[in-house]
C-alpha cells in the first residue's frame, strides 16, 4: 500500500515569528484600506467587462472587423483580470466576510469565462494548495502527453521539442479547458491527491448548461442582435481566446514551473523533505511582489509565496507582508525566489528545455 504523503515536522520558528510580524503590520487601518481596494477592483473590472460586452451591440461596430476583434480581445482580458482580482479571493473566502457572497461572485464570474467554477475550486483548494508541485498530489502538474512539467514524469520523444512548440499549445489553453478539460475532470476518479471522485448527473448537466450559456452570450446573442457577420464573430472569439490563453498561462505557470522552483519527492515513508511552510517557499516564484501596479493587474498571483503562506488574507495585503516574508526566509535559511516577469518567463522556457533532455 502506498504511503500517505505528509510534510516533515516543523522545527523552525519561521512561521510562528512571521505570523506575529504580519499581525503587527496588519493594523485595522491597513485592513480597511485593503478591503476597500478589493471592492474598487471588483467594481472597476465588472463595469469595464459589462461596458465592453454592451459595446458589441453598438451599431458603430457593424462593418468594422478590427473594432470587433479588439472589443472581444479586451472583453476576454477583462474577464481574466476579474477572475484574478476578485474570483480567486472569493474562492478562498477572503473577498467578503459573508461566505455566500463569496460563493455567488466566484460562481458567476468563473462561469462567465466558460470554465466550470465548482470543478476549478475543488482542484485548486483541495489539491494544488495542499501539495503544490508534488507529483501525484498536485492536479496542476498531472502527467501530460505533450508537455513534460516535472522531471519525475516519463519522457516521450515529442518532449525533446517542447520548448519550441509550448507557446503554440499555450495559445489554446482556455479553449481546451472549456471544451475538453472540464469534461475530463468529470470522468476522472483520481485527481491529484483526490481519490474516488464521483459527480452526480445533476453536476454533469450543470456543466453542460453553463457552457451552453457561455456560448449563447458570447456568440449567439451578438450574431442575432447585431449586424456583425457570423464569421467575424467567430474569428474575433478565436483571437480573444488565443490572446487570453497566452496571458493566463504565462502569468500563472511561471509561479511554480521554473528553474528556481523545487519539485519535492516523498521518501519511502511518504514524508516530504520540507515542512509545510518551507515547502510553500521552495515551490513558488514571485515576480514584482511589492509593486502596487503588478498587484492591481495580477491579483496577487505575482506574490505567490504570500498567497500560499497566507491564503486566508486578501491579495491586496500581499505587497505589505511580502517584505516580512523575505526577511523571515533569510533569517531561517529558507528558500525565497523572486524575478522580474520577463526573467520568470525566460526561466520557464529554460525549464521546459531542461526537461526536454
N, C-alpha and C positions, 0 to 999 in steps of 0.2 A: 504493500500500500504506500502510495506517495505521501511523503511527509508534508504536513501543513506548513505553508510559508509564514514566517514570522520575523520580526525585526530583532536585532541584538538588544539586549537590555541596556538602557541609557545609563551611562556612568559620568557623563559630562554635565556641568552646571549650565551649559549653553542656553537651553530653552527656559529654564527657571529664571535665569538672570535676564534674558531677553524679554520675557513676558512682563517682568517688573518694570523694565525700562520703557516698554511700549505703553504700559499703563500710565506712566508719568507723562509721556508725550501726548497721549490722547485725552486732553482736557475736555471738559464739557463744551467749551467754545469751539475747539478743533472738530469735535464730532458733529456739532450742529452745522458747521460750515461744510463738512464733507457730505452730510445728508442733503443739504440744500443743493450742492453741486450735482448730486445724483439726480435730483428732481429736475434741475435745469437741463441736464444732458438728456434725460428721458423726454422732456417736453420738446427740446430742440430737435432731436433726431426724429421724433414721431411727427412733428409738424412738417419737417422737410420731406419725410417719406410720403405723407399724405398729399402735400403740395405737388410733389413730383408725379405721383400717381394721377392726381387730378389733371395735371398738365397734359397727360396723354390724350385727354378728351378735348383739349384746346383746338379749335378749328385751325389755328395757325400751324399746327403740326402736319396737317394734310399736305402731301406733296413734298415734304422736306425730310427726306430719308435720314440725312445727317442729324437732324434735330431729334428724330425718334430714337435713333441709336444712342445718342448722347443722353437723352432722358432716361431710357431704360438702364443704361450703364450706371448713371448716378443714382437711380432708384435702387438698383441692386446693391451698390456700395453703401448707401444709407441704411438699407436693411441689415447688412452685415454689421455696421457700426452700432446700430440699435441693439443687435444681439450681443455684441462685445460689451457695450457700456451699460446695458440695463438687464437684458435677459439672463446673462451669466450671473449677475448679482442676485437676481430673483431665484435662480436655481439653488443658490447657496443660502437663500433666505436672509440676505444682507441688504436688500433694497428697501424693504419695509418691515416694520415690527409685526405687521399683520401677515401671517403665513398664507392665507387665502388670496391676498392681493398679489403676493409674490408668485403664487401658482398661476393666477389668472394672466399676469403680464408675460411670464415666460412662455406659457402655453400658447397665447395668441401670437406673440412676436416671433417665436421659433417656427411655428407652423406657417406664418406668413412668408417664410423663406422657402417653404416647400419641404422642409425636413421635419420629421416627427419629434415633437418636444419630449414626449414621455420616454421614447426609446433612447434619445440622447441623454436625458437626465440620468437614467439608470446606468448607462455606460460610463458617464462622466463621474458621478458621485460614488458609485459602489465598486467601480473597477479602477479607473485611471487615478483617482485621488487617493485611493488606499495604497496601491503599489505602482506608482509611476515608473516606467522603464524596466519593469520586471517581466521577463518572458513568461507567458502562460498566466499572468495575473493582470496585465495592463492591456485592455482591449484595443487601445490606440496603436499598439505595435504588434498586433497579431501577424502571424506569418502571412506574407503577401507574395503571390506568384511573380509579380512584375517588379516590385521594389523590395530590396533586402534592407530592412530597417534596424536589424540587430545582428551583431557578429555571432550570436547564438542560433541564428536561423540557418537552414540549409542553403547552400549557394547553388544557383542554377546557371546554365550557360548564358541566359539572357541578361543576368545581372552584371556581366562584365561591361555592359554599355549603359548601365542605369543612370550614371551621372550625365549622360548625353540626352537620353530620352525622358528623364524625370519631369522636366518642365512641361513637355507635351502632355504627359499624363496628369500633371497637376492642373492643367487648364480645364480638365473635365471632371474635377473633383466634386463640385456641387451637383452636377448633372448625374454623376454616378451615385452620389448619396441619395438623391431624390428618386431615381428610377430603380436602383439596384440595392444599395447598401441597407436601407431601412428594411427591405424585404428579406435580405439575408439574415439580419438580426431577428426578424420574426420567426425564422425557421431554426436558428441556432439553439441547440440545447445547452452548449457550453460557450460562455463569453468571458474571456479573460479568466478571472478568479470566480466567476459566477457559474454555478452548476445547476442542472435540471431546470433550465429556463422553459417556462410554458406561457403561451399567450392565448387568451380566450378568443373565441370567434368575434366577440364584440371589439376586442383590441385590433384585430385584423381589419374589420370593417371600418373602424375609426381611422386607421392609417390610410386606407384606400379613399375614403370620403374626403379627408383633409387634403390629400394630394389632388383630387379632382377639383376641390375648391380653389387650390392654388393655381392650377392651370386655367380655371374659369376666370379668376380675376386678373391674371397676368396676360392671358392670350385671348380667351373667348369674348369677354366684355369689350376690350379695345377693338377687336375685329368687328363686332356687331354695331357698336355705338360711335365709332369714329370712321372717317373716310380713309384711314390708313390701310394700304393693301396688306393682305394676309402674309405675303412673302416678306414684306418689310418688317412686320411684327415678329415673325419667326426669326429672321436674321438678327434683329435687334435683341431678341430674347437670348439667342445663342451667344452673341458678342458679350452681352451682360454677364452670362454665366462663365465665359472664358475669363473675363476680367476679374470677377469677384472670386473665382476659384483660385487664381494666382495670388490675389491679395490675401485671401483667407489662409491658404496653405503656407505661404512664405512669411506670414506674420505669426503663425501658431506653431508650425513644425520646428522652427528654429529654437523654440523654448526648451525642447527636450532632445532633439536629434541633431547633434553637432559633435565635433571632435572633442569638445570640452566636457560634455556630459557623460556620466557613467551609466553602465547597464549592469547593475549588480546581479550576481548569481548566488542562489542559496546553496548552502552546503548539504551534505547527505542527511542532516537532521532538519533541513528546511529553514535554517537560520541565515538571514541575510547579513552581509558584513558590516552594515551600519545600523545605528539606532534610527528610530523613525525620523528624527529631526535632521540628523546629518544626511540621511538618505535624501530628503527633500532638497537639500542644498546640492548634493552631489549630482542629481539628475536634472537640475534646472539651469537655464541660462537666461540672464537678464539682458535687456538692451534699453538704454536710456531710462532706467527705472525711476529716476528722481526728476525727470523732465515733465513739467505740467502739460505741455502740448502733446507729448507722447502718451501721457496718461489719458488725456482727453480723446485721442484718436483710438488707442488700442485697448482702452478699458481695463488696464491693469495686467493684460496678458504679457506686457513687456516687463512687468515686475513679478516674474513667476515664483521667485524664492519667497517673496512676501505672501503671495497668494496661497502657496502650498503650506506655509508655516502658519498662516492666519486666515484660513478660508472663511472664518466667521466674521471677518471685517469687510466693509465695503471697499471696493478698489480705489475710491477717492482718497483713502488714507495711506495707500502704499508708498506714495512719494515721501511721506513723512516718516514712516517706520523703516524704510529700506536702509538709510544710513546706520541705524542701530543694528540692523541685521548684519551689515558688512563688518562693523566693529566687533560684534559678538563672535562672528565667524573667525576673525583674525585672532582674537583672544584665546579661543578654544581650539585653534588649529583645524578648523573645519573648512571644507572647500566652499568657495563662492565664485561664480563665473559671471562675468559681465563683458559685453562687447557693444559696439555700435550696431545698428540694424544691418548695415551693409556688410560689416565683418561677420555677423552672425549668419547671414545668408550664404556668404562665401564658405564659412566653416561647415555649413550643412552640406553643400555640394562636395566639399573636400571629404566629408564623412561618407557620402554616397560613393565617392571614388575609392576610398579606403575599403569599404565593404564590397566593392566590385571585384576585389582581388581574391 
